[in-house]
Amino acid sequence: WIPTFIMLGGVVLNIALNALLIQGRLGFPAMGLQGAGVATLISRCVVALVLWGWMIKAPSMAQWMRGETLAKIQRPIFMALLQLGTPVAFQHLLEMGVFALGAFMMGWIHADALAAHQIAFTCASTTFMFSLSLGMAASIRVGQALGAGEVHRVRRIGFLAMGHTVLIMSAFAIVLWMQGPTLAGWFVDSVKVTTLAVQLLTVAAAFQVFDGLQVVAICILRGMQDVRIPATLAILAYWLVTAPLGYVLAFVAGMGAMGIWIGFASGLAVAAMGLIGRFHLLAVRDASQ
């Protein structure tokens, strides 16, 4: 819980620094948008330093941190971590890239479309955090089961996590669908922007389950140390489905912002099906050995 409270403290610090640096309160200069960037930089550096200090001093971490230096890094272990981490890094980079491309395309349509996109994306990103946390927990449980030689538990852990994800994300889908006008109204009072944001939130509601399943599945596969094929599946879904389909629907078919978001939904659905299929294949194979 201590790291969680440290992270929450970082959020509070970021909010406070935003108030000071963006609006120029308590004698600080009013830096506007640049102040938000400076506030984020400072808060994240502080969080990193506090977490490092806790890792060094906490009794629960002493057995791992005591006497460790860069000189003691073991090359085989480092290379193994690099082999696991590199595909994950590229997958994250290209996943964020396709959503950034979506934001760029929104800007090509109109400023109102970009504003509506940001509202819907913020709501969808918030609900996504719940699935991400379930995926991380499932990844840890799967890794523990494999480490203990209890391969038969992996399939059960994985599909239980996915089942919980379906329930949670279905509930969020209902909220986004039924409370879209309320959620959009929290961000802006422009009728044109809120109307479009509500339409995008309807699409977000449609892909909630797929979004949750794809992140939980890929986290579980990472717990099984299967990173290259899942990363490839996700990247292909985003760049061969999401990006081209979104562009075609938005600018060729004339659907505008809705077309881009239908592209998001389609890519997430393809990624979810591919990753779940990959997990099922590996779980069945390992259980039969």
Secondary structure as UniProt FT lines:
FT   HELIX           2..23
FT   TURN            26..27
FT   HELIX           33..57
FT   HELIX           59..61
FT   HELIX           62..65
FT   TURN            66..67
FT   HELIX           70..72
FT   HELIX           75..109
FT   HELIX           111..147
FT   TURN            148..149
FT   HELIX           152..178
FT   HELIX           180..187
FT   HELIX           191..223
FT   TURN            224..225
FT   HELIX           228..237
FT   HELIX           238..242
FT   HELIX           243..247
FT   HELIX           248..252
FT   HELIX           257..288
//
